[in-house]
Amino acid sequence: MKNYILALLTIGFFAKIDAQTIIVKTPNPTSEANRVITTGTPFLLIANDARAAALGDMGVATSVDAYSQQWNQSKYAFSETKSGIAISYTPYLSRLVNDIFLGNLTYFNRIDDRSAFAISFKYFSLGEIELVQDEFSDAVIAKPNELTIDGSYSLRLADQFSMAVGLRYIRSDLKIQAVDPNASAASSIAVDISGYYQSEENAYNDFNGRWRGGFAIQNLGPKIKYEDAGRENFLPTILRLGGGFDFIFDEYNKLGVTLEVAKLLVPTPPILGTIFEFEDNNGNGVYDEPDNINDIMPGEDVPISEENDVIVAGKSQDVDFLTGVFQSFGDAPGGFREEMKEFTWALGVEYQYQDSFALRAGFFHESDEKGARQFFALGAGFKYTTINIDLSYLFSTSKVQSPLEGTLRFSLTFNFGAKTYSEY
């Protein structure tokens, strides 16, 4: 009986103490406003070919071309040409400097009716940086760069559907040894998984048509870091989903319309702030905020503890890359509404005449709170025998200027064994 009474008194004591204290979370305004997801090696997300750039940075569900390695490797199983080599060059920040660029070299080969493979090399140069320690020292020239080497294999699982896997080696040499003698290049590996659907050509009232669809999970791999004890950065793991339709008016004229959505599979930064514990002097269970927290008047709630830089909304980013993929679908501090803002979308239109000339236009949209990339793009393509030449130009429509604003991108493709397979 005595033990029972003691237990009741103990519960009542702690309940009283809890009722006299109130926990208040105060978000850091800077942390709350900064909702942009950042990753390591962001150059992996830059469109390296002029055709995709002209369509609004898309390629997961467009028809196959030599640059499918970046967007959806499973499309190679639908290539009409036996093999090909593609070369592209993209100036970066061209309005400020002339030595920052992204280059790409790709080779693909359709092995047989059902399979294909491809390899590629991507190089991102940040130009030359001149370092001078003082007026008496000679200048040291550094050339930071990043690169990837890719390989992929695609297999036709059905007449209209294929899948592919890709393996990517990533090397990022951004730390400068002249500044840090212990600096070394960071590296990681990543995997791509993709699928592509292309229907048969169907007859409609005034035209024939073909449906296209695709998905890809790209850059899925361990975090990258530059020092053993340094910060780990997520790779730009991304999910792409797209669909499109080809209006085939006759044997010479075709119009393709494609829509693509994408989302980074990387955890959203949480909102950091301060947690205060207040004594409820009024005993009303409500936090009565004083006019000046540093000048508390008698009878107002008094802070008895303070903890800074803690998560007051959202989830920690200190997780492994695989956990981060699943967490990314439900960790935005703003809930479902903010999660939807993390999707980007692009709409592209491509007109082709006799498979020898093409005009393209596209629009890309990203939420103002998640990076604010928004732009129109225009482009053209020309084919002469087995050579394809593609060009594109970008017009930013965002308050944040694009580093590719006013940039003319150039791609060149050499096809071997043209029309070896019949797919269209």
Buried (B, 14 or more C-beta within 10 A) or exposed (E): EEEEEEEEEEEEEEEEEEEEEBEBBEBBEEBBEEBBBEBBBEBBBBBBBBBBBBBBBBBBBBBBBBBBBBBBBBBBBBBBBBBBBBBBBBBBBBEEEEEBBBBBBBBBBBBEEBBBBBBBEBBBBBBEEEEEEEEEEEEBEBEBBBBBBBBBBBBBEEEBBBBBBBBBBBBBBBBBEEEEEEBEBBBBEBBBBBBBBBBEEEEEEEBBBBBBBBBBBBBBBBBBBBEEEEEBBBBBBBBBBBBBBBBBEEEEEBBBBBBBBBBBBBBBBBBBBBBBBBBBBEEEEEEEEBEEBEEBEEEBBBBEEEEEEEBBBBBEBEBEBEEBBEBBEEBBBBEEEBBEBBBBBBBBBBBBEEEEEBBBBBBBBBBBBBBBBBBBBBBBBEBEEBEBBBBBBBEBEBEEEBBBBEBBBBBBBBBEBEEEBEEB
